[in-house]
């Protein structure tokens, strides 16, 4: 059974940085296009970044040039480096495949204060 475990969230001031991690166990991680999603209160979950098995990345316009997604296939882990954080980045962040294939993990809360 696939398990996704996100970590690294927290409370940070606007302009600050955080690095999120997601360990995906029980899956053929290295062949999957993996993504980071977020869900703010009262809003739908949205895909903010994804990375292919070959390392090609793509970002939502709202995070482009501020967030960087990366992966370590040897560790079955995908990362999200978030810089220049804004209050509107406040949300619960989740990882999954780019198609949302697996059962969602608990997510990690990111709160950005102004």
N, C-alpha and C positions, 0 to 999 in steps of 0.2 A: 504494500500500500504506500502510495506516495505521500510524503509529509513535507510541508513547506514551513520553515521556521524563520520568521523575520526578526531582526533586532537592530539596535542602534539609534532608535528614535529618542526624542527628548524635548526639552524646552530650550529654546535659543532665541536670542534677540535678532531683530531684523538686521540683515547684513552678515549674519553668522553662517556657520557651516556645520553640516552633519554628514556622516557616512553610514549608510544603511547596508546591512548584510542579509542575505537570504540563503539558507542551506536547504537544498532539495534532496531528500533521501528517497531511495526506492524507485528511482526513475533513471532512464537513459539520458541523464542531464546533458551530456556533451552534444547530443544531436538536436536538442530542442532550441528553438528561438524563445528566449526568456524575456519577460517584461516586468517592469515595475508599474504598479497602478496606485491610485490614491482615491480616497473617498472622503470628501468633506461633509460635515453635518448638513443634512437636507439635500444633498446632491448625489448624482449617480457616480458610480465608480468609473474612473477614466484611466486609460493607458497613457502614461507620461513618457515612457522610454522603453525600447526593446533592443535586444542584441541577438544576432543570429549565431549559429554554431561557429561560423567563420569569423565572427567579431565585427560584422557590419552593424552600425548603430543607427537608431532613428529616434527623434524626440518630438514631443508635442511643442507647438510654438511657444506655449506659456513657460516652458522650462529650458528652451534651447539656449545654449551658451552659458547656462548656469549649472545644469546638472550633467553628470557624466556617468553612464552605465558601463560596467565592465564585468568580466566573469573570469573565474578560475576553475577550469573543468576538472583539474586534479582534486579540487576540494568540493566539487559539486556546489559551488557558491557563486551567486551573482551579487554585485555591489551597486550602490547608487551614491555617488558623491554629489552632495548638494551644497552649492556655494551661493552667496548673495541671496540668502533666503528672505522671503517676503511674508508678511502676515497671510496673504492669500495662499501660501503653500501649506498652511495648517490643514492637516488631514491625517487619517490613518492610511499608512502605506503598506501595500501588499506586493508580493511577487507571485508570478504564475507564468505559464507559457503565454505566448502572445495571443493565443486563442482562448485562454482561460480554461485549459484542459483539465486541470487537477482541482481537487477540493481545496478551497481557500484556507489559508492559515489564519492565525489570530491577528496578524498585522502588527505594525509598530506605530505608535502615536508620535506625530511630529507637530509641535506647537511653536509657532513663531510669534513673538510678542513685538509690538510696535514701539 
